[in-house]
Amino acid sequence: MKILITGGGTGGHIYPALAFVNYVKQVEPQTEFMYVGTQLGLESQIVPKYNIPFKTIKIQGFRRSLSPQNFKTVYLFLNSIGKAKKIIKEFQPDVVIGTGGYVSGSVVYAAKQLKIPTIVHEQNSIPGMTNKFLSKYATKVAICFPDVAEYFPKDKVILTGNPRAQEVVMVEKTNILKEYGLDPAKKTVVIFGGSRGALKINQAFCEALPLFEQKEYQVLYASGERYYKELQETLNLSEKKLTNVSIQPYIDKMAEVLAAVDLMVGRAGATSIAEFTALGLPAILIPSPYVTNDHQTKNAESLVKSGAVEMIADKELTGQNLVDTIDAILLDESRRQSMAEASQKEGIPDAGERLYKVVKEII
């Protein structure tokens, strides 16, 4: 079997694709893969590290306002369809899967014209413009949130979840917290604002630090590389010995950390949600207000309804309400446990397997 995967721009489009590749390699090692992205996108840095054949096409997104750049976008889109067809004809895939981003628009559309079965994978609760466009042409639309089904043709939609969940759920609990100077036996909350960090979360953490040092639980905080030096200076960390708080610029073993902690605090991106719900971990979500269509708020709201998470709006976040919300969960074991159970019900730990079944059905 040959599978061509396309998607790019953000990690939220790339990591689900790579997680799916890893799953298929386990169950059907003879499968051949090709990944199509753009040279300037994040995928060009990430995908080659996974030893997956990688090719690029040139594409750019539409401006939401009237702009002469949109004429160039139309030209590039039409031109990229021809390039995508050439790549597809050379590779001859049995199926093409698009995980989002402008590049998947050209490739999935080209595959449809070549009469190759296609799947669009939508990670969020509000679809991106590319996936809405492609849903008219795709064979199937795989979704992660039931609410997003209303945006797509009813007969094409299948709830598969995010393949990243299946990767994470296989991670066993370890003593990884020791690597961060923390006690694996103590209740722990991990707080982070995404791979690059988040200014508002950093500000709230600085306000909260004196309160955290007095708590029964411990805190693992990832500031993001771009804020770490400033945070060290602000908190005078070179001269301060922290007791039950560990501050890191980045956590590179996030799946292992999530498997070892009792509560997560972070943004409401699709990948994070797939990870913590697969593990049945309660969370406090602070949706980023800077994403398209405010989709992170919608992502979080669906989990608030089920009782799996608490949500704090970015503009309302302070050190005090951050600590108060963590206290209300970590210092009340029955509440933490009920949130954990709700989180587990929302998780789809067999997401990779579900998506693979869709592939087998349509080829």
N, C-alpha and C positions, 0 to 999 in steps of 0.2 A: 504494500500500500504506500502511496505517496500523498503527503499532506503539505499544502502550501499555506503558510500563515502570514498575515499582514496586520500591522498595527503599530502605532508609534506616537511620538510627541511627549507622552508622560509615562511614568512607571505604571500607572493604573491601567494602561493599555498593553504594556509590554510584559509585566510579570505574570498576569493570568495566562498569556500565550505560552510563556516559557514553562510555567507549571504544568500546562496541558502536555507540552512536548515531553517533559520528564515522565509524566504518568504513562503516556503511550509507549515510550521507550521501555518501560518496565513490563507492560503487558504484551507488547508486540515489538520486540527489539529490531525486527527486520524493517520496520517502517522508515521510509526516507522523508526528510523534511527540507523545506526551503522557506526562508523568512525574507519577506520583502518590506523594506522600510525606506527611510530617506537618509541621505548622507549627513544632514544637519541635525537630525532628531536624536534623542537620547538612545534610541534603539541601536544606532550605529556604534555606540560605545559599549552597550550591554550585551547584545546578541552574540557578537563574535566570541565573547568569553565562554559561551556555552557550546562552542564547536558545532554550530548550526550554519550550513551554507547561507550566506547573506547577500542579497542584491538590493540595489537602490533605484528609485525613480525620483524625479524632481516634481514637487507639488507644493502648493501653499494654500492657506485657508482663506476663505472669503472674509472681507471686512464687513462688520455689521452696519457700518454707515456707508453712504455713497462715496466711492473712492475709485480713482483711475486704476488702482492696483487690482480691482476686481476683474478688469479686462485681461490683465496678465494671468490672474488665477484661472479664468475660463480657458485661456490658451494653454496653460500648463496642464490643466485637467485633461483636455482633449488630447494633448501630446502624450501625457503619461498613460492614457488608456492604451495607446499603440505600443508603448514600451512594456507595459504590463502584459499585453497579449503575447509579445515576443518571449518574455520570461516564462509565461505559462506554457506556451507551445514547446519550449525547450525542455521544461521540467516534466510536463504532462502529469499534473497531479490528479488524484481521484476526487479530491475535495479541496476547496479554498475556504479558509476561516478568517474573517476580519474581526479584530478585537477593538476597533475604534481608531480615531485619528484620521486626518485627511488622506493619508496614503492608502488606507483600506478602501476608501471610496473608489479610487481608480482601479485597484486590483480586483475587488469583488465585482465591480461593474463589468470589467473586462472578462472575468470568468463566466459571468452570466451570458455575455454575448457569445462566448465559446461553448455554451451549453454544458458547463461543468457545475456540479452541485456546490452550493455555497451556504455558509452559516455566518450569520452576524451575531457576535457576542456582546451584549450590553451589560456593563458592570453596575451602572448607577440606577437610581430610582427615577431620574429624568434623563431621557436619551439625548445624546449629542446629535447635532445636525446631520453628520455623516451617516450615522446608523439609522436615523429616521428616513433619510433618502434611500439608503440601501435596502431597507426592509421591504420595499415594493418589488425588488428584484431577487432578493435572497430566497433560497429554498426553505430555510428555517431561521428563526430568530431565538437565540438562547438568552435567557434573562436571569438575573440574580435576585431581584426584588419583585414580588408579585404585582405591586402597584404599577410598574412600568408597562405591563401588558397592554394597557389601554391605548398606548401610543402606536402599537403595531398591529398588522393584520392578524386577527384572532386565530385563524387556522394555521399560522406559521409559528406561533409562540410556544416555547417549551421552557419550563423552569429547570435550569441545570445548576445554578449557583456559580461561584467563582472557583476555578480549578486550584487557585492558591490555597483554598481551605483544605483540600485533600493533602497537600504537601505539609501544611502546618500540623494537622491532626496526627500525623505519623511521628512527630517529634516527642520524644520521651522526656519526662521531667528529670532534670539534673541539678547539680549544685552550682550552676552557672553564676548565681548571685555572689558567690565567693570571689569571682573574678573582678567584681566591682566593689569589693570590701564590705559586702553585706552578709547578713546571717540567713542562710537558706531556710531556717526553721521559723523565722519571724514573718508576720504578715507584711506584705510588700505591695506598694503601688508603683507602677511605672508611668512616668509622665513624659510625653514628647509631642513635638509639633510638626512631625513629618521629617523627611530626610534633611531638609534645609533649616528646620526650626521654624518658630513662629514668634514674632515680636511680642504680641499681646500675652501669649502664654509665658514667655520669658519674664515679662514685667510682673505678671501675677506671681510667678514662682519666687522672684526676688522679694516681693512683699511677704510671701508665705513662709520663707525659709526659717525665720526665728520661731514660728509656730510649729513647723514640722519637727524641729529639733527637740521639742518637748513631748512628742507623741509616742504611743506604745508601738505603732507600726513604723516601718522604714520606707524611704523614698529613693527610687532610682530615677534620675532626671537626665534626659538628653536634650541639650540646648540647641543643637544644630551647629555645624562647623562655623558658620558665619557669625554666630552670636557668642561663641564660647570665650574668646579672649576678652570681649567687653564684659561678659558675665563675671569672669575671674576678677577683673579690675573693680567692678561695681561691688561685688561681695567680699573683696579683699581675701580671696581664697588662699593666697600664698601664705598668709599669716593666721588662717583660721583652721582649726581642726574640727571637722564635722563628725558628729556622732552617728546618727542613723540616717544620714543623707549622702548619696553618692551622685556627683555631677559629672557627666560625660559629654563630649562634643557629639558623639554618635554611637549608636548601638548597632553593631554589625551582625549580631546573632539574635535578631529580634524574635524570631519564632521560638527559639530556646528560652528566651527571657519571658515571653508571654506564657509559656507552659509552666513557668516557675513562680509566677506572681499571683496575687489575689484580686487585683483591680487594675484596669488600664485607664489612663486619661490621655485623650488626644483628639486629633481631627476626625472627621467623619468620611474619610475617603473609602472607596469601595474595597480596596485591598485590605486595609486595616479591619474593616467590618467583617470581611470574610474570615480573617485570621482569628479574631477574638471570639466570634460566634461559633466557629468550628471547635474551639477549645472550651466553649461554655464559660467564658470569662465575662463578668460584669464590667461595665465601662461608664465613664463620664465623657461625653462627646462635646467638643467645642468646634462646631462647623466653621470652616473657613468661609468668610464672606466674599472672597475674591475669586470664586470659581463660577463657571458658566451656569446661568439659570439658578444660581444658589442651590445646586443639586445636593450639596453636602447636608444642608438643613433638612431637605426632604429625606435623604438617607437616614439621618438621625431620628426624625420624627416617627418613622415607621417602627423603629426599635423602642422608642419611648412608649408608644402605644402598647407594646407587648410586655413592658415592664423589664426589659433587658438592660436599659441604659437610663441615665439621667443626662439632660442636656443643659449646657450653659451657653447663651449667645455670646459671641466674641466681644461685642460692645459692652456686655454686662459683666464680663469676667474681671474679678479682683482677687487679690491674694486671700482675703477673708472668705469670700463665698466658695473659692476653690477648696480651702481647708474644711469649711463647714460641710460641703457636699461629700468630700472624701470621708470625713468623720462619720457622717450619717450612714455610710455603707460599711466601712471597715470596722467600725466600733459596734456594729449591730449585726452579729453573725447570721441571724435568721433572715434579715433583709438581704444581706450579701448572697446568701444561699438561694433565696427566691429569685434574685436577679440572675444568678448563675444558671439556674434551671430554665428561666425564660430565654436567656442568651443561647443556651444549647438547643432549644426548640427552634430558634431562628436560624441556626447554623445549617449548612448543607455540606457535611464532611465528605460526601462521596461525589463532589462536584465534577472532578476530573473524569470519573467513571460515567457519570450522566452525559457529559458532553461527548465522550467517546462513543456511547450508545447511539447518540444522534448521528454521528459520523457514519457508523456502520449501517444505520437505517437508510441513509440517503444515497450511499454510493452503489 
